[in-house]
Amino acid sequence: MTQHTAPWLVLRHSLDDADASSSPDIILGGDKPQPGYSHNYDHNVSAAIAYDKDNNVYVRAMNASEDFAFGNVSVYLSTLDNLTSPSFWQRLLTEDKQTQQAIGAGPGEVGVTPAPFIWPDVEKAPWCVIAVISDGSHPVPDMPHWLNGQDGFDKWISSQTTMAYHFYKAPPKPVPSETYAWTGVIDLQNKDEQLVTFTITSTQFAKDAQVSFILDSKDVNSTVISMGNRTLSTGGVYSTSAKVSPGFQSKVTVTYLSLPDTGGHPLSFSLSATAEVPGPGGLNQTVELASFDVGIKSTSGS
C-alpha cells in the first residue's frame, strides 16, 4: 500500500526525540478531555498509570498541513513480544464500544479525541499502547515483515508520522501512604456562565506524591467538577475545566498523598481558578478569578 508523505495530522514519538516509545500524544486522563491537552502541547500532560483499574486513553495530534485536516484514530494494546505482529494487537474501544474516533484541527492547531478509549486490565502490564491516525488518503502504514523485536519496531516507527506508541511498565503495587487534605471555599463572583479552569501548582513536594481535588458544586450540566490523582512532577500543570453557573460558589477539597518517609507535605502548593475573557484588540486574555495557598493537614497514616 502506498504511503502518503504530504504533511497531515502528526503524532510524535517523544518530546526530545530520545526514544520512540514515549509518545507525549498518547495521554492517560479522566472521564473527558481537558483544554490543557492541546494548550500544553509541548509538555507531557498524561496522568500516571492507575493500578488495578481501567485507564482512559486520549490521543492528540498537530495538523502540519495548510488546510483543515480530519482523520480517524484507533488505539491498540500489544505485549512486547507481539509488537511486530499487528494481528495479535488488542483494539481498545470507547465506552459506547466504538473502535475509532474522529480527530481534526485547523492549520497548525492541535486536535484531541473527544472521548477516551478504555484500557482495562492494567494489572497485566507491561503493555505498549499504540495510536494510529488514518483516512482514505492516509492509510495505516504497512509494517515490514523483517522487523525483529522492540529495537526493530522502534527504528521503523520513528519514521512514521501517523503512528506512535507508549511503553508502560507494570505499575507498582499499592503501598501504604500518608493522606493530607485541605478544604476551602471558592467564590468566583462571575456574572454569567463561564468556562473556568481549576489548576493545582506545586514547586516543592515529596517524591512520587499525588494530588487530587473535588468541588461540592456541580457544573452547568450537573457534572461533578474534580481532578483524579495526578503524580506531581517538576513543572507539571494539573487542571480540569468546567462551565459554571453565574455567581458560582463551592467548597473545594484538595487531597495530597505521599509515601511515608519521603519528605512529608509540599512547601509550595496552590489552587487557582482562571478564565479567558475578551482583552485589548479583540484578543482573549486569561484572568485569575480566585487563588489559594493550600495548607495541608494529615488525615491518616500508613
Secondary structure, DSSP 8 states (H G I E B T S, - for coil): -----SS-EE--S-SSSS-SSB-TTEEEE-SS--THHHHTTTS-------TTS-EEEEEEEEE-SSS-EEEEEEEEEE-GGGTT-GGG-EE-EETT--S-EEEEE-TT-EEE-SS-EEE--GGG--EEEEEEEEBTTB------TT--HHHHHHHHHTT-SSEEEEEE---------EEEEEEEEEE---SS-EEEEEEEEEEE--TT-EEEEEEEEE-TTS-EEEEEEEE--TT--EEEEEEE-TT-EEEEEEEEEE-TTS--S-SEEEEEEEEEEE-GGG-EEEEEEEEEE---EEEE--
